[in-house]
Structures are given as C-alpha cells and as structure tokens.
Amino acid sequence: MSYQKLSRDQIAQLVAQDIPDGAYVNLGIGLPTKIASYLPADKDVFLHSENGLLAFGPPPAAGEEDPELINAGKEFVTMLEGGSFFHHGDSFAMMRGGHLDIAVLGAFQVAANGDLA
C-alpha cells in the first residue's frame, strides 16, 4: 500500500473538517494549533488552550497581534465573543474532569509503525 505524505496544513485541514459543530476542543502545542485557522465559519467550535483560554479563534492578521493573547504554544490568537480566561489549574481541571469533547495533541516524534516518543 502506498501513502501520500501530507503537509502539516493538510493534516490540520482534515482534522478541522472532522470536528463536529458545538464541540469543545483542546488544541495541544505544535501542529494542533494550526486547526484554528481551518475551522469553517459556519461551525460553532469552542477552542481550549491549557494556559487558560476558552473560545479563542484563529491567529490575528499581521500587525494586529495582542501580546496578551497567546495560546500554550506562545502563538498569537484572537478571542471570540464570549471567550474567557482562567488559571491554568482550572484549565487542567476541565480536561481531567471530562468537560471537553476532543483533545488534539501534538506528538514529538512518531515512528512509521505509529509508536510515539
């Protein structure tokens, strides 16, 4: 069986289209943060970052960055109407407590057979 290598953006697009409307989604550091840029505008998806953000949006346009609005990967984000900020301890309590529907985690290194580092 032959496989086509996908770019990081293609992977993010594929994941974004699989997220159901109304989902609460944790985006881990690395490739998962790209998903915010590919969510369809007609879907209500509530993005969560472990540093204490809920309902953030895609990266801002160049020149419109706010240094106080960053995700856990230290990348600039935008906030959606009704978005909230909270302590990272509360953020992890949301994750451990089962209050999120999906977690998209980054992987440091993945072997051809799927083993994770």
C-alpha positions as CSV (number, residue, x, y, z in Angstrom):
1,M,0.0,0.0,0.0
2,S,1.4,3.4,-0.9
3,Y,0.8,6.5,1.2
4,Q,0.9,10.1,0.2
5,K,2.7,12.4,2.6
6,L,0.5,15.2,3.8
7,S,1.8,18.6,4.8
8,R,1.1,20.0,8.3
9,D,-1.5,22.3,6.8
10,Q,-3.3,19.4,5.1
11,I,-3.4,17.4,8.3
12,A,-4.8,20.4,10.1
13,Q,-7.5,20.9,7.4
14,L,-8.5,17.2,7.6
15,V,-8.8,17.3,11.4
16,A,-10.8,20.6,11.3
17,Q,-13.4,19.3,9.0
18,D,-14.0,16.3,11.3
19,I,-14.7,18.4,14.4
20,P,-18.5,18.5,15.0
21,D,-20.5,21.7,15.5
22,G,-20.7,22.7,19.1
23,A,-17.6,20.7,20.2
24,Y,-15.3,21.9,23.0
25,V,-11.8,21.1,21.7
26,N,-8.4,21.3,23.4
27,L,-5.6,22.1,20.9
28,G,-2.2,21.0,22.1
29,I,1.1,22.6,21.2
30,G,2.5,22.3,17.7
31,L,0.6,21.1,14.7
32,P,-2.8,21.1,16.5
33,T,-2.7,24.9,16.8
34,K,-3.0,25.1,13.0
35,I,-6.5,23.7,13.2
36,A,-7.9,27.0,14.4
37,S,-7.1,28.5,11.0
38,Y,-9.1,25.9,9.1
39,L,-12.4,25.7,11.1
40,P,-15.4,26.5,8.9
41,A,-17.0,29.9,9.8
42,D,-20.4,28.2,9.9
43,K,-19.4,25.8,12.7
44,D,-19.5,26.8,16.4
45,V,-16.4,25.2,17.9
46,F,-15.1,26.3,21.3
47,L,-11.3,26.0,21.3
48,H,-9.5,25.5,24.6
49,S,-5.8,26.0,25.4
50,E,-4.1,24.6,28.5
51,N,-2.8,28.1,29.5
52,G,-6.3,29.2,30.3
53,L,-8.3,30.2,27.2
54,L,-11.7,29.1,26.1
55,A,-13.4,30.2,22.8
56,F,-10.3,31.5,21.1
57,G,-10.1,31.9,17.3
58,P,-7.5,31.9,14.5
59,P,-4.3,33.8,14.5
60,P,-4.7,37.6,14.0
61,A,-3.8,39.4,10.9
62,A,-0.2,40.7,10.7
63,G,0.1,43.9,12.7
64,E,-3.0,43.1,14.8
65,E,-1.3,40.8,17.4
66,D,-2.0,41.4,21.0
67,P,0.9,40.2,23.2
68,E,-1.5,39.3,26.0
69,L,-3.5,36.9,23.7
70,I,-1.3,33.8,23.2
71,N,-2.0,30.0,23.3
72,A,0.0,27.4,25.2
73,G,2.5,27.3,22.3
74,K,3.1,31.0,22.7
75,E,1.4,31.8,19.3
76,F,-0.9,34.8,18.9
77,V,-4.6,34.1,18.9
78,T,-7.8,36.0,18.7
79,M,-10.7,35.7,21.1
80,L,-14.3,35.0,20.1
81,E,-17.2,36.8,21.6
82,G,-17.9,35.3,25.0
83,G,-14.4,33.9,25.3
84,S,-12.9,33.5,28.7
85,F,-9.6,33.5,30.6
86,F,-8.8,31.4,33.7
87,H,-6.0,29.9,35.7
88,H,-4.1,27.0,34.1
89,G,-5.0,24.9,37.1
90,D,-8.7,25.3,36.2
91,S,-7.8,24.6,32.6
92,F,-6.4,21.2,33.6
93,A,-9.4,20.5,35.8
94,M,-11.6,21.0,32.7
95,M,-9.5,18.4,30.9
96,R,-9.3,15.9,33.7
97,G,-13.0,16.4,34.6
98,G,-14.2,15.4,31.2
99,H,-15.6,18.8,30.3
100,L,-14.0,18.8,26.8
101,D,-15.2,16.7,23.9
102,I,-12.0,16.4,21.9
103,A,-8.3,16.8,22.6
104,V,-5.9,17.1,19.6
105,L,-2.4,16.6,20.9
106,G,0.9,17.1,19.3
107,A,3.5,14.4,19.1
108,F,7.2,15.0,19.5
109,Q,8.2,12.1,17.3
110,V,6.1,9.4,15.6
111,A,7.6,6.2,14.1
112,A,6.4,4.7,10.8
113,N,4.5,2.0,12.8
114,G,2.7,4.6,14.9
115,D,4.8,4.4,18.1
116,L,5.0,7.8,19.9
117,A,8.1,9.2,21.6
